[in-house]
Amino acid sequence: MPGELNLYLAQTGVAQMSQVPFGKFTPTDVNADSTARPAPALRLTVTWSASDRLWDPGGGEGKRLGFDFLSLGIEIRSNNAPTRLVGRVYVPDYQYPSLRPTTSGTGCWKWELTREDIEFVESAHTGDQHTPHYFTITIEGLVRIVDPDKGTFVGLATAHAESTPDFRIAASDWINLVTQLGYRTPPSVQSLLGVAALGHPSWIEAENRLVEARRHLRLGEDKAAVVAGLHELEGIVTAPYDRRRWEQHLAGAMLDQKTQAIAELMSGIATWANRVGHHRDRSQRDAEGDLVVVPLDHWEAEIALAQIQLALTYALRLRASGLLLENVPEGVGTAQEPEDGASATNPGSEGTSASTA
């Protein structure tokens, strides 16, 4: 988490900042505070201290002085292209830093992030789990210069500090932090539905079931994300890529035409996830004679997981309404062979469920 900020000062009325730093700020930790109000926020723990530099704006005898912030503005920008201001940093005035030459101070800054901020940071990320999120922290303010020995006022100065090198958070740590803030589904995906659907328990349950799948996606593990989503569909209906399985669980619950439409919709989504997200190609082989891996772009995985989440929400709501039965009624035939003809998690076998892998 490097990101030390050197503090530069310019005496009031002087445009140019000092060439040497007169203090520094060092971020030491970041945690999630789910109890923060008005909304959950991250908290940055920061230490600060004044340097041993002598303050000598007039060319006379210098002295080590202290600096009290009278105003404080803090910005954090995401450095993943395109760079953008993310969130709002709030520090109450009674917690403004006071820097002294012989002592250090510590404070906790509240970093408030919206769901849109979080999605922007993640969408601009490379998707490589080994690449951290990079941020630039900037501090601007007005400081009162004091003589720490006499406690007397010396003057005013403007202050500027910027993190060098960049402040960074490991991708896995970032996911853990924003998950603790309650972040689940990107707002762009949620915007596909209306308030009535988003407020239903089926959507919330689908979100919770797909936490692991979304974690894989955010780490750039695209195939693992799609297979994890397929696992959740398998938790609703065995072999969800087989249309007949859905028809059996929907038997007698609604008109045949709607039953067939739902079965084809659900099995189609599961078939794509099974064949593209997990299995190798069935016919083409590489130079070593192995079946080739079906290519999957990150944007395809994003769309696929959104489809799976919508399908899972639909299935859960049908089940809650009593229209999608948990157990196949007696007298309803059991499909003998999945129409997809291949399993979800064993690319070398046919007809084996992902849940048994």
N, C-alpha and C positions, 0 to 999 in steps of 0.2 A: 504493500500500500504506500509506496513512496509518493511524494507530492509536496515536498517542503516548499514553503512560501517565504521568500526573503522580503522583508519590509523596507521600502524606500520612502523617504520623506522629502517634502519641499516646503520650505518656510512660506508662510502666507505672503502672497504677492510675487512669488518666484515660480516661473513656469516649469523650469527644469527640475526633475527629481534628482536626488542625491545619487552619486555614482557608486556609493557603497551602502550596504544594508545596515539598518540600525536595529534590527530585530528579526525574528523569524517565527513562523507558525508551522507546526508539524502535525498533520492528521495521524492519529495513532490507532484508531479503531472505528468501525461503523457497525451499528446494530439496528435491528428493526424494533420499533415501539408500536405495538398494535393497540396500545391504550391511549395514544396521543390524540388530542382533540384540536380541531374539529374532525380530523381524519388521521388514520395511522400514518406514520412517517418514519424515515430513517433518522438516526441520530449519529452525528459525527463527533467523535471525541478528539479534541485538538489541544495541544500544549503550545505555549508561547513564552518568549523571553526576549529581553533587550540584549543587544550585542555589547561588546566592550569598546565600541567605537566612541570617540570623543565628539560631542556636538559643538561645533565651532563655526557657526554661520558667518560671524563677523571677522574672522581671521585672527581673533585674539586667542587667549588661553582656553583650550577646550575642556570640557567636563563631561563625565558620564551622566546622562540624564534619564528620566523616566518619561513614558508616553501613555496618556490616558485617552482612549477613544471616546469622542463626544458624539460621533455619528459613525455608523458602520453599515456598509452594503456588501453583500456577498453573493456572487453568482457562480453557478456551476454549469459548465458546458460539456456536452458530449463531443468527444473528438473523433468518433467514428463518422466517416463522411456520410451525409453532409453534417457539419458541425452545427449544433443548435443549443440554445439555452434550455436546460431541463430542470423543471421544478422551481421551488422557491425556498431559500434558506432564511430561517427566522431565528433571530437572537434578541431576546428582550434587553432593553437598555441597561437594566441592572446587572446584566451579565457581560457587558462590553469589556474587552480586554484592557488590563493595565499592565504595561511592560516595565520591568525594573531590571537594572543591570545584574543584581545579585540573586534574584529569585525567578522562578518560573511559575506560570499559571496554567490552569487547565479549565476548559469549558466544554460544553456539549451544545452543538448546533443542530437545530431541527431542520431536516431536509424534507420538505413536503413535495411529493411526486403525485401527479395525476396518472390515471390509467393510460392516458394518451402519451404522457412522458415515457412511461415504462415501455409501451409498445414501440415508440420511436427509437429508444436506446437499443432495444432488441432487434428491431428490423434493420438498423444500420450496422449491426454487428456482423462479423464474418460468418458466424455459425460454427466456428471452430472452438471446441471446448477448451483448447489450450491457449486461446487468445483472450486476454482480459478485456474488460470495458475500460476505455481511457476517458478521463475527464480533466478539464482545466478549471481550477478554482481561482477566482479573482476576488481580491478584497480592495475596496475603496473606502476612504473615510476621512474624517477630520480629527486630529489629535491635539490634545493639550500637552505642552511640554512642561515638565515640572522638575525642580531640583529635589531629588529624593532625600537629600540630607536635611535641607531646610524646609521642605514642603511648600516651597514658593513657586508661583507661576512664572514661567520663562517666556512662553510664546505659544503660537499656534502653527500647525503645519498640516498639509494634506498628505495622505498616506496612500500607498499603492503596493500591492503584493500579488504575485501570480505564481501558481505552482510550477516548479521546475525540478525534476521532470514531472510528467503528467501524473496526476492522482489516478490510481487504477484499482479495479475490483475484479478478482477472478470470476470467470463466467459462472462457475458452480456456486460461488459465494453470492453472486448477484441473484441467481435464481432462488436460493434459499431465503435471501432477504426479502425480495418482493413477494414470494409465496407467503411469508409470515405477515405481510401487509394485506393479504387477502386477494392478491392478483392471481387469476386463473386463466380466463379466456381473453384474448385481445379484444379491445372495444370494436375494432373493425369487423370481427366475426359476430359479435353481439348485435351489431347494427343491422345484420341480416334479418333479425327477428323483431317483433313488436313487444311492447311492454307486457301484454297478456301472456305471451310465451315465456319471456324471460323471468317473469314473476312466479311461474309454476314450479313446484318442487321437482318435476322431471328434469328441467334444465339444470337446476342446482345439483341434482344427483349425477347427471351426465358430466357436468364439470368436474365433480369430485372423482368420478371414476376415471377420468382421462388425465389426471394430474401427472401421472408417470409418463404417459404418451407425450404430453406437452413438454415435459422436462427433456425427453429425448430430442424433440424437435428443436428446442431452444439451444441445445448443445450441438446441433448439426448432425445428430444421429437419425437421419431421415427414415431409413428402412426400419430401424428399431421403433421409431415413433408410430409408423403405420401399422406394424405388427402388434404393438401394444394396444392400439385402437381396435384392431381386429379381435384381439383377446376379449375386449369388453363386449363386442357384439356376440361373441361365442358364449359369453355369460348370460345372454338373453335367449339365444336359440343355438342348439348344437349345429355345427356345419352351416353357418349363416349364409355362405355362398351358394347354398342349394335352395332354389326357389320353393321346392316341395316342403322343406322343413318349415318355412314360414306359413305356407298354406295349412299345414297340419295344426299349427298353434293358433291359427285364425279360424279354424273350422267352425262353421255354423254361427260365427259371431256377427257377420255382416253379409251383404250381397256378394255373390261370387265375383262379379266384375271388380269390385273394390278390393276383395281379398287377393285377387290375382295381381292387381296393380301394386298393392303394398308389397306383396311377395317379390315381385320383379324389381321394385325400387330397392328394397333392402338387400336382396341377394346380389343385385348389380353392384352396389357399393362395396359389399363384402368380397365379391369376385375380383374387383379391381385391386383392392387391398391385398388379397391373397396372391394374385398372379404377378402384380408389379411390385408391391411392397415387400413380399417375402421370397417368392420362388424364383429360381433361375429359369431361363428360357427352356422350353421343352424339347427343342430340336437343334438349335444352333450350339456348336461347341467351339472352344478356343483351340489354340495350337497344341495344348497339352491334353486335349480330349475332354475337358470338363465343360459342362453346360455353362453358357455365358450368363453373367449376372444381368438382370433386366435393369437398365439405367433408370435412375429416379432423381430428378432435380429437386432442389429444396422447395421451390415454389409449388411443385406438384404435390409434395408431401404436405405443405400448408393447406392446399385446397382439399386434399384427401382427408386430412384430420378434421377440417371443418365439416366436410360431408359426413364423416363418421359421427361427429358430435351431434349434428342435426338428426341423423338416423337413430342414434342412441336415445336422444330426447324423445323422438317420435315413438320409439318402441316402448320406452318406459311409461310414456303417457297412455299408450294403448293398453299396456298391462295394468296400470292403475285404474283404468276405466273398465277393466274386465273383458276387453276385446282381444287381447293377446294372452292366451292361456299359458301358464307356467308349465303345465304338464299336458301332454297330448291325450285327449279323451280316448277312452276305450272304443274300439271299432274303427278308429281312424288309422289308415295304413301308415307304416313307417317307411321312409325312403330307404332303398337298399344301397344306393350309391350316389354320393354327391354329384350333382350335375357338373360342378366345377372340376371334379375328378382329381383334385389334389388337395393336400392338407395345408394348414396355415403356418405350421412351424417346422415341418420336416420336408425340405425340398426334394429329398430323394425318395419319398414314399408317396403312395396314393391313399386318399381316404382317411388320413389320420388327423384328428382335431388338434388345433393349436394348444388347447388347454391341457393336452396330455404330454406335451413336449417337455 
